Every structure is written in structure tokens, then in C-alpha cells.
Amino acid sequence: MDALLNSLTETELLLARETEPERLTSLDEDALVELHTRVRRARNKQVKLYRRQAAARVEDIGGRGKAYPKNTRSRAKAEVFEEALARVSERLAAVARESAATLRAERLAEAERQGNPVPPGPPEAPAARRRASQRLDRTPDHAGIPKQRASTRASGARRQARRDNR
């Protein structure tokens, strides 16, 4: 890992060092969002570069399997930034949860001061209500269904072929 970090450019190394856990603890939510954006851009750049180089080498070398070992450094650099992005994302999610809990507590306290009743317990999320009300696929599972679907698909294909031949 250290050999790979030593092969990064100076700006890439500085960006990777910014994502160390002890440095992330000192950042607020806005700084984490900005760092997340920078790391995501760097990761995308490395992945794109790796893919382009790998695709170019396939034609020269004669196969994907033979070209795979030749692009190890680019692949490793992309992996470094993928791990860095994961660290920043995890920390950003934790800070956002803390911030949301603080804001919710402030809103509830403000509602109590204004005399509005506060509902007991956390409210049920709309997504959870939707999920509970969604029906699963209740179509019968017997041998005729695949044949029926294939027949419908084939008749549509025949109809389209007639139109195309006009």
C-alpha cells in the first residue's frame, strides 16, 4: 500500500491523506460534502483512465486476459480512491444523521414551546408505509405462464415484422 501511495502524484497523495479517519473527525458537514465531491471526481478520473488504457491494450496485446496484468498500477490507483471515497461517505453519513437528529430535536422543542402537541415516538417514514402496502407478484407459478408470455411476445414480434415489411 505504501508503495502505491508513493507512486501517486503530489495532489493525489494530499487528497488521499485528507481522507484518513483522524482528519475526517475534525471536518464539519459542509467540508465533508466538498471533500466527498473532490474524492469522487478523482475516483471517476482514475476509473475512466484505467478503463481507457485497458481497452487500448486489449487490441495491442490480443486479449483481455493478457492485457489485465499490464494495467495494475492504474487499477490500484482507482482502488485507492474508491476506498477513500468509502471512508468519506461513511463519515458524511454519520455526520448527516447527527445533524438530522439535532434539527429534529430542535423542531420538536420549538413545537412544544408553541403549544403544539408532539406525537409520541418517531413517525413512520413514507417509504416504510409504501413498502408495507405494496403487493408482491401474485401471478400463478405454473407451467403455462412462460408459454403464454412467449406466445404474446412472439405475436407482437410478428405484428412488428408485418409493419416493417410494408
Secondary structure, DSSP 8 states (H G I E B T S, - for coil): -HHHHHHS-HHHHHHHHHTSHHHHTT--HHHHHHHHHHHHHHHHHHHHHHHHHHHHHHHHHTSHHHHGGGGHHHHHHHHHHHHHHHHHHHHHHHHHHHHHHHHHHHHHHHHHHTT----SS----HHHHHHHH--------STHHHHHHHHHHHHHHHHHHHHHT-
